[in-house]
């Protein structure tokens, strides 16, 4: 079965409380990472209808500090499926004083679907529907190949999508 990325869309909204901030009254980076991990795991689980585990945090961008009292919305959506692994793209939005949402941060996590014994199992593929989904889908293969090359699990010459960027 092929699914739409929107079936995995997960939206979580929370306020930043005093116990979640550093001395500058900004949200701890680790607290944001945990929030993103929770949203992304729900997204991956929704897509796969399986138990999922975090495999890697591929990219995190802390572009804007998130201050005490801010309303933070995290949107997570599966951007590509490989076999048992799923890349989940996460966007972090903060409401400004006028109520407008401003993109503050983003991240890319990888999850693996597993059975009750922790053995990886394959999941349904996705078909991008929007231009943004297609862009993220296309980039996911290059990001995966780069991760595998850096981890020593793939030879650079075999990373054809990644090599295409340089030729």
C-alpha positions as CSV (number, residue, x, y, z in Angstrom):
1,X,0.0,0.0,0.0
2,X,1.2,3.5,-0.7
3,X,0.2,6.3,1.7
4,X,0.1,10.0,1.7
5,X,2.5,11.9,3.9
6,X,-0.4,13.8,5.4
7,X,-1.7,10.6,7.1
8,X,1.3,10.8,9.4
9,X,1.0,14.5,10.2
10,X,1.3,15.1,13.9
11,X,0.9,18.5,15.5
12,X,1.7,19.2,19.1
13,X,1.3,22.6,20.7
14,X,2.7,23.5,24.2
15,X,3.7,26.6,26.2
16,X,7.3,27.1,27.4
17,X,7.2,26.9,31.2
18,X,9.9,28.2,33.7
19,X,11.3,24.8,34.5
20,X,12.1,24.2,30.8
21,X,14.3,27.3,30.3
22,X,17.9,28.2,30.7
23,X,19.3,31.2,32.6
24,X,18.4,33.4,29.6
25,X,14.8,32.3,29.8
26,X,15.0,30.4,26.5
27,X,13.8,26.9,26.0
28,X,16.5,24.3,26.7
29,X,17.7,22.7,23.4
30,X,17.3,19.3,25.0
31,X,13.7,20.0,25.9
32,X,13.0,21.0,22.3
33,X,14.8,17.8,21.1
34,X,12.6,15.7,23.4
35,X,9.4,17.4,22.1
36,X,10.5,16.9,18.5
37,X,11.3,13.2,19.2
38,X,7.8,12.6,20.7
39,X,6.0,14.3,17.8
40,X,8.2,12.5,15.2
41,X,7.7,9.1,16.9
42,X,3.9,9.5,16.8
43,X,4.2,10.5,13.1
44,X,6.3,7.4,12.3
45,X,3.9,5.2,14.3
46,X,0.9,6.6,12.5
47,X,2.4,5.9,9.2
48,X,3.7,2.4,9.9
49,X,1.0,1.3,12.4
50,X,3.9,-0.4,14.2
51,X,6.2,0.1,17.2
52,X,8.9,2.6,16.2
53,X,12.3,3.4,17.7
54,X,14.5,6.5,17.1
55,X,17.4,5.4,14.9
56,X,19.1,8.8,14.4
57,X,18.8,12.5,14.7
58,X,20.1,13.5,11.2
59,X,19.8,17.2,11.4
60,X,18.7,19.9,13.9
61,X,18.6,23.6,13.2
62,X,18.2,25.9,16.2
63,X,17.6,29.1,14.2
64,X,15.7,31.1,16.7
65,X,15.6,31.1,20.5
66,X,12.2,30.2,22.0
67,X,11.5,32.3,25.0
68,X,9.6,31.7,28.2
69,X,5.9,31.8,27.8
70,X,6.0,31.2,24.0
71,X,3.5,29.0,22.3
72,X,5.4,26.3,20.4
73,X,3.8,24.2,17.6
74,X,5.7,21.2,16.4
75,X,4.6,19.6,13.1
76,X,6.1,16.2,12.1
77,X,5.4,14.3,8.9
78,X,7.1,11.2,7.3
79,X,9.0,12.5,4.3
80,X,10.3,9.2,2.9
81,X,10.2,5.5,3.7
82,X,13.0,3.1,2.8
83,X,12.3,-0.4,4.0
84,X,11.8,-0.5,7.7
85,X,13.2,3.1,8.2
86,X,11.3,6.3,7.9
87,X,12.6,9.8,7.6
88,X,10.5,12.3,9.6
89,X,10.8,16.0,8.9
90,X,9.9,18.3,11.8
91,X,9.1,22.0,11.6
92,X,8.9,24.1,14.8
93,X,6.7,27.2,14.9
94,X,6.4,29.9,17.5
95,X,3.5,32.3,17.8
96,X,4.7,35.9,17.7
97,X,2.8,38.6,19.8
98,X,0.4,39.2,16.9
99,X,-0.5,35.5,16.7
100,X,1.4,34.9,13.5
101,X,3.4,31.7,13.4
102,X,7.1,32.1,12.7
103,X,9.3,29.1,11.8
104,X,11.9,28.9,14.6
105,X,13.6,25.5,14.1
106,X,13.6,22.3,12.1
107,X,14.9,18.8,12.4
108,X,15.1,15.5,10.6
109,X,14.9,12.2,12.5
110,X,15.0,8.6,11.3
111,X,12.8,5.9,12.9
112,X,12.7,2.2,12.4
113,X,9.5,0.1,12.6
114,X,10.0,-3.0,14.7
115,X,8.0,-6.0,15.8
116,X,7.4,-6.9,19.4
117,X,10.8,-8.6,19.6
118,X,12.6,-5.4,18.3
119,X,13.2,-6.9,14.8
120,X,12.9,-4.4,12.0
121,X,9.9,-4.8,9.7
122,X,9.0,-3.2,6.4
123,X,6.4,-0.5,6.2
124,X,4.3,1.1,3.5
125,X,5.8,3.6,1.1
126,X,4.6,7.1,0.7
127,X,3.8,9.2,-2.4
128,X,4.4,13.0,-2.0
129,X,1.5,15.2,-3.0
130,X,2.7,18.7,-2.5
131,X,5.8,20.5,-3.9
132,X,7.3,20.7,-0.4
133,X,6.7,17.0,0.2
134,X,8.3,16.1,-3.2
135,X,11.3,18.3,-2.3
136,X,11.8,16.6,1.1
137,X,11.2,13.2,-0.4
138,X,13.8,13.7,-3.1
139,X,16.3,15.1,-0.6
140,X,15.8,12.2,1.8
141,X,17.7,9.7,-0.4
142,X,20.7,12.0,-0.6
143,X,20.6,12.6,3.2
144,X,20.4,8.8,3.7
145,X,23.3,8.1,1.4
146,X,25.4,10.8,3.1
147,X,24.7,9.3,6.5
148,X,25.6,5.8,5.3
149,X,28.8,7.0,3.8
150,X,29.8,8.9,6.9
151,X,29.0,5.9,9.1
152,X,31.1,3.7,6.8
153,X,28.1,1.6,5.8
154,X,28.2,2.6,2.1
155,X,31.1,3.4,-0.2
156,X,31.0,6.9,-1.6
157,X,31.1,5.6,-5.2
158,X,27.9,3.7,-4.5
159,X,26.0,6.8,-3.3
160,X,24.7,7.6,-6.8
161,X,22.2,10.2,-5.8
162,X,24.7,12.0,-3.6
163,X,27.4,11.8,-6.4
164,X,24.9,13.3,-8.9
165,X,25.1,16.6,-6.9
166,X,28.8,16.9,-7.8
167,X,28.8,15.9,-11.5
